[in-house]
Amino acid sequence: MNDFIYLVIFILLFLAELIYFKIADKYNIIDKPNHRSAHTQITLRGGGIIFPIAFILFAFLISMKQYIVIGPSERDF
């Protein structure tokens, strides 16, 4: 059951990444390549913001782990 919380965290972070990409596309947070760019296609910027958000979400969910009851606890046996 302990692995279930990690699966939930993974899914939440993946969804957060997809949501950010939609927001970045909507508000035109893009990098258009020029002669100094390493890339040749338009690229979304700011993807690194997911890492601090992931850390905060992970820390919050792990701290709440003791309050989340998914099934019988070890104390019930």
KOLKERO-653611 format. One record per residue: residue number from 1; residue in three letters; x, y, z of N, C-alpha, C in turn. Coordinates in Angstrom, 1 decimal. Each point is the difference from the previous one (the first is absolute). Example, Ala and Ser with C-alpha at 12.3 -4.5 7.8 and 13.67 -1.06 7.14 Angstrom:
<vextors>
{vextor 1; "Ala"; {13.2; -5.7; 7.8}; {-0.9; 1.2; 0.0}; {0.9; 1.2; 0.0}},
{vextor 2; "Ser"; {-0.4; 1.1; -0.7}; {0.9; 1.1; 0.0}; {-0.8; 1.1; 0.8}},
</vextors>
This chain:
<vextors>
{vextor 1; "Met"; {0.8; -1.2; 0.0}; {-0.8; 1.2; 0.0}; {0.8; 1.3; 0.0}},
{vextor 2; "Asn"; {1.3; -0.1; 0.5}; {0.8; 1.1; 0.0}; {0.4; 0.5; -1.4}},
{vextor 3; "Asp"; {0.1; -0.9; -0.9}; {0.3; 0.3; -1.4}; {-1.2; 0.8; -0.7}},
{vextor 4; "Phe"; {-1.2; -0.2; 0.5}; {-1.1; 0.7; -0.6}; {0.1; 1.5; 0.1}},
{vextor 5; "Ile"; {0.6; 0.5; 1.1}; {0.1; 1.5; 0.1}; {1.0; 0.5; -1.0}},
{vextor 6; "Tyr"; {1.0; -0.8; -0.4}; {1.0; 0.5; -1.0}; {-0.7; 0.0; -1.4}},
{vextor 7; "Leu"; {-0.8; -1.0; -0.2}; {-0.8; 0.0; -1.3}; {-0.9; 1.2; -0.1}},
{vextor 8; "Val"; {-0.7; 0.4; 1.1}; {-0.8; 1.1; 0.0}; {0.8; 1.3; -0.3}},
{vextor 9; "Ile"; {1.1; 0.1; 0.7}; {0.9; 1.2; -0.2}; {0.5; 0.1; -1.4}},
{vextor 10; "Phe"; {0.4; -1.2; -0.6}; {0.4; 0.0; -1.4}; {-1.1; 0.5; -0.9}},
{vextor 11; "Ile"; {-1.2; -0.5; 0.2}; {-1.1; 0.4; -0.9}; {-0.3; 1.5; 0.2}},
{vextor 12; "Leu"; {0.0; 0.5; 1.2}; {-0.3; 1.4; 0.2}; {1.1; 0.9; -0.7}},
{vextor 13; "Leu"; {1.2; -0.4; 0.1}; {1.1; 0.8; -0.6}; {-0.1; -0.1; -1.5}},
{vextor 14; "Phe"; {-0.3; -1.1; -0.5}; {-0.2; -0.1; -1.5}; {-1.1; 0.9; -0.5}},
{vextor 15; "Leu"; {-1.1; 0.0; 0.8}; {-1.2; 0.8; -0.4}; {0.4; 1.5; 0.2}},
{vextor 16; "Ala"; {0.8; 0.3; 1.0}; {0.4; 1.4; 0.2}; {0.9; 0.5; -1.2}},
{vextor 17; "Glu"; {0.8; -0.9; -0.5}; {0.9; 0.3; -1.1}; {-0.9; 0.3; -1.3}},
{vextor 18; "Leu"; {-0.9; -0.9; -0.2}; {-0.9; 0.2; -1.2}; {-0.8; 1.3; 0.1}},
{vextor 19; "Ile"; {-0.5; 0.3; 1.2}; {-0.7; 1.3; 0.2}; {0.9; 1.2; -0.2}},
{vextor 20; "Tyr"; {1.3; -0.1; 0.4}; {0.9; 1.1; -0.2}; {0.3; 0.2; -1.5}},
{vextor 21; "Phe"; {0.1; -1.1; -0.7}; {0.3; 0.1; -1.5}; {-1.2; 0.7; -0.7}},
{vextor 22; "Lys"; {-1.3; -0.3; 0.5}; {-1.1; 0.6; -0.6}; {0.0; 1.5; 0.3}},
{vextor 23; "Ile"; {0.3; 0.4; 1.2}; {0.1; 1.4; 0.4}; {1.1; 0.7; -0.7}},
{vextor 24; "Ala"; {1.2; -0.6; -0.2}; {1.1; 0.6; -0.7}; {-0.4; 0.2; -1.5}},
{vextor 25; "Asp"; {-0.7; -0.9; -0.5}; {-0.4; 0.1; -1.4}; {-1.1; 1.1; -0.2}},
{vextor 26; "Lys"; {-0.9; 0.1; 1.0}; {-1.1; 1.0; -0.1}; {0.6; 1.4; 0.2}},
{vextor 27; "Tyr"; {0.9; 0.2; 0.9}; {0.5; 1.3; 0.2}; {1.3; 0.3; -0.7}},
{vextor 28; "Asn"; {0.3; -0.8; -1.0}; {1.1; 0.2; -0.9}; {1.4; 0.1; 0.7}},
{vextor 29; "Ile"; {0.2; -0.9; 0.9}; {1.3; -0.1; 0.7}; {0.9; -0.9; -0.8}},
{vextor 30; "Ile"; {0.5; 0.6; -1.1}; {0.8; -0.8; -0.9}; {1.3; 0.7; -0.3}},
{vextor 31; "Asp"; {0.9; -0.8; -0.6}; {1.3; 0.5; -0.4}; {0.1; -0.2; -1.5}},
{vextor 32; "Lys"; {0.0; 1.1; -0.7}; {0.1; -0.1; -1.5}; {1.5; 0.0; -0.3}},
{vextor 33; "Pro"; {0.4; -1.0; -0.8}; {1.5; -0.1; -0.3}; {0.5; 1.2; -0.8}},
{vextor 34; "Asn"; {1.2; 0.4; 0.2}; {0.7; 1.0; -0.8}; {1.4; -0.6; -0.4}},
{vextor 35; "His"; {0.8; 0.8; -0.5}; {1.3; -0.4; -0.5}; {0.9; -0.5; 1.2}},
{vextor 36; "Arg"; {-0.3; 0.4; 1.2}; {0.8; -0.5; 1.2}; {-0.5; -1.2; 0.7}},
{vextor 37; "Ser"; {-1.2; -0.4; -0.4}; {-0.7; -1.1; 0.7}; {0.6; -1.4; -0.4}},
{vextor 38; "Ala"; {-0.1; -0.9; 1.0}; {0.4; -1.4; -0.3}; {-1.1; -0.8; -0.6}},
{vextor 39; "His"; {-1.2; 0.5; 0.1}; {-1.2; -0.8; -0.6}; {-0.4; 0.7; -1.2}},
{vextor 40; "Thr"; {-0.7; -0.8; -0.8}; {-0.5; 0.5; -1.3}; {-1.5; 0.2; -0.1}},
{vextor 41; "Gln"; {-0.7; -0.5; 1.0}; {-1.5; 0.1; 0.1}; {-0.4; 0.8; 1.2}},
{vextor 42; "Ile"; {-1.2; 0.5; 0.0}; {-0.6; 0.7; 1.1}; {-0.1; -0.9; 1.2}},
{vextor 43; "Thr"; {0.5; 0.4; 1.2}; {0.1; -0.8; 1.2}; {-0.7; 0.7; 1.1}},
{vextor 44; "Leu"; {-0.8; -0.8; 0.8}; {-0.6; 0.6; 1.2}; {1.1; 0.3; 1.0}},
{vextor 45; "Arg"; {-0.2; 1.1; 0.7}; {1.0; 0.4; 1.0}; {-0.6; -0.2; 1.4}},
{vextor 46; "Gly"; {0.9; 0.0; 1.0}; {-0.5; -0.1; 1.4}; {-0.4; -1.3; 0.5}},
{vextor 47; "Gly"; {0.4; -1.1; -0.7}; {-0.3; -1.3; 0.5}; {0.7; -0.4; 1.3}},
{vextor 48; "Gly"; {1.0; 0.7; 0.3}; {0.7; -0.3; 1.3}; {-0.7; 0.4; 1.2}},
{vextor 49; "Ile"; {-1.1; 0.8; -0.2}; {-0.8; 0.4; 1.2}; {-0.7; -1.2; 0.6}},
{vextor 50; "Ile"; {-0.1; -1.1; -0.8}; {-0.7; -1.2; 0.5}; {0.8; -0.6; 1.2}},
{vextor 51; "Phe"; {1.4; 0.1; 0.0}; {0.8; -0.6; 1.0}; {-0.3; 0.6; 1.4}},
{vextor 52; "Pro"; {0.0; 1.3; 0.2}; {-0.3; 0.5; 1.4}; {-1.4; -0.4; 0.4}},
{vextor 53; "Ile"; {-1.0; 0.1; -1.0}; {-1.3; -0.4; 0.3}; {-0.1; -1.5; 0.4}},
{vextor 54; "Ala"; {0.7; -0.8; -0.7}; {0.1; -1.4; 0.3}; {0.5; -0.2; 1.4}},
{vextor 55; "Phe"; {1.1; 0.7; 0.4}; {0.5; -0.2; 1.3}; {-0.9; 0.4; 1.1}},
{vextor 56; "Ile"; {-0.7; 1.1; -0.2}; {-1.0; 0.5; 1.0}; {-1.2; -1.0; 0.1}},
{vextor 57; "Leu"; {-0.5; -0.4; -1.1}; {-1.1; -1.0; 0.0}; {0.4; -1.3; 0.6}},
{vextor 58; "Phe"; {1.2; -0.5; -0.3}; {0.5; -1.2; 0.5}; {0.2; 0.1; 1.6}},
{vextor 59; "Ala"; {0.6; 1.1; 0.4}; {0.2; 0.2; 1.5}; {-1.3; 0.1; 0.7}},
{vextor 60; "Phe"; {-1.0; 0.7; -0.6}; {-1.3; 0.1; 0.6}; {-0.7; -1.4; 0.1}},
{vextor 61; "Leu"; {0.0; -0.7; -1.1}; {-0.7; -1.3; 0.0}; {0.7; -1.0; 0.9}},
{vextor 62; "Ile"; {1.3; 0.0; 0.1}; {0.7; -0.9; 0.9}; {-0.3; 0.4; 1.5}},
{vextor 63; "Ser"; {-0.1; 1.3; 0.2}; {-0.3; 0.4; 1.4}; {-1.4; -0.4; 0.4}},
{vextor 64; "Met"; {-0.9; 0.0; -1.0}; {-1.4; -0.4; 0.2}; {-0.2; -1.5; 0.0}},
{vextor 65; "Lys"; {1.0; -0.8; -0.3}; {-0.1; -1.4; -0.2}; {-0.5; -0.7; 1.3}},
{vextor 66; "Gln"; {0.3; 0.5; 1.2}; {-0.5; -0.6; 1.2}; {-1.5; 0.2; 0.2}},
{vextor 67; "Tyr"; {-0.6; 1.0; -0.7}; {-1.4; 0.2; 0.2}; {-0.8; -0.7; -1.1}},
{vextor 68; "Ile"; {0.7; -0.5; -1.1}; {-0.7; -0.6; -1.1}; {-0.1; -1.5; 0.3}},
{vextor 69; "Val"; {-1.3; -0.5; 0.2}; {-0.2; -1.4; 0.2}; {-0.6; -0.6; -1.2}},
{vextor 70; "Ile"; {0.7; -1.0; -0.6}; {-0.4; -0.6; -1.2}; {-0.6; -1.4; 0.2}},
{vextor 71; "Gly"; {0.4; -0.6; 1.0}; {-0.5; -1.3; 0.4}; {0.3; -0.3; 1.4}},
{vextor 72; "Pro"; {0.0; -1.3; 0.4}; {0.3; -0.3; 1.4}; {1.5; 0.3; 0.3}},
{vextor 73; "Ser"; {0.2; 0.6; 1.1}; {1.3; 0.4; 0.4}; {0.7; -1.2; 0.6}},
{vextor 74; "Glu"; {1.3; 0.2; 0.3}; {0.8; -1.1; 0.6}; {-0.5; -0.2; 1.4}},
{vextor 75; "Arg"; {-0.5; 1.0; 0.6}; {-0.5; -0.1; 1.4}; {-1.2; -0.9; 0.1}},
{vextor 76; "Asp"; {-0.7; -0.2; -1.1}; {-1.2; -0.8; 0.1}; {0.3; -1.5; 0.0}},
{vextor 77; "Phe"; {1.3; -0.4; -0.2}; {0.3; -1.4; -0.1}; {0.7; -0.4; 1.3}},
</vextors>
